[in-house]
């Protein structure tokens, strides 16, 4: 049974890139480009994983994963995607509510590896 992934990124090119690669790997994928869209999608799409852009508009920029959990009560695993220093974000508490983080620009192989660790197909 394939796993469901919600890509929450306001950059359409990034969302499309991720969606194409994840679908090719056998995942069912939806995307959301805003905080309101995340809330709306999670009402009809049961995500196993949310790939959440750290700088998503409309979410608390200091703790976006915790904000998503508070708004939706989702049980999905949340992986923060960021171009910032992950160790620094962790130290400052900005990854609260998440199940890990991915470095944007690290390459699709790294993203797929982490997704497979969190939610094997």
Order of alpha helices (4+ residues) and beta strands (2+ residues): beta-alpha-beta-alpha-beta-alpha-beta-alpha-beta-alpha
